């Protein structure tokens, strides 16, 4: 029996994923969590064979949670299931240790296929993602956004989508002052001066 823990802050999403998984005779959802802290408590108490993890979590982001998971449980497969398109996060999370990346608009059978693949010790990536990873290895001139930390990159994408500092702060469960500090770092690293520059860059590089 493949034991699975789902980490997503939307109850409807968790219920839908659990329904898909529980229809498989050799799969079982053994825990659900709405944030990273609860996820770690369940994993330490229950154990599992694979974690299905969303990127956009309140508090600790899915990216940071995955890194901590890989530090504590090096061989535990983590399948990222996200609303964000591949162009935005996939290369970053695979390079950080994720076993696979799947968007939430994927067919249910793709989720099952991905779970079976990562539990077997292999990576689950699309052909387009494999091409991006290959291109990333071949080029030495990385675009500026690749030099951002995971949190800085997350905030860049949110700013580019037009979210306010307060909206970002509320969604990430951090203070507006902290968001403003991250914004300043992003602008400095990107050598830009305004949100409009970030938005234009993000559109041009298909980050939003």
Helices and strands as residue ranges (DSSP letters): E 2-7, H 11-22, E 27-33, H 36-46, E 50-53, H 62-72, E 77-82, H 86-95, E 100-103, H 108-119, H 127-138, G 144-147, H 150-160, H 165-172, H 176-190, H 195-204
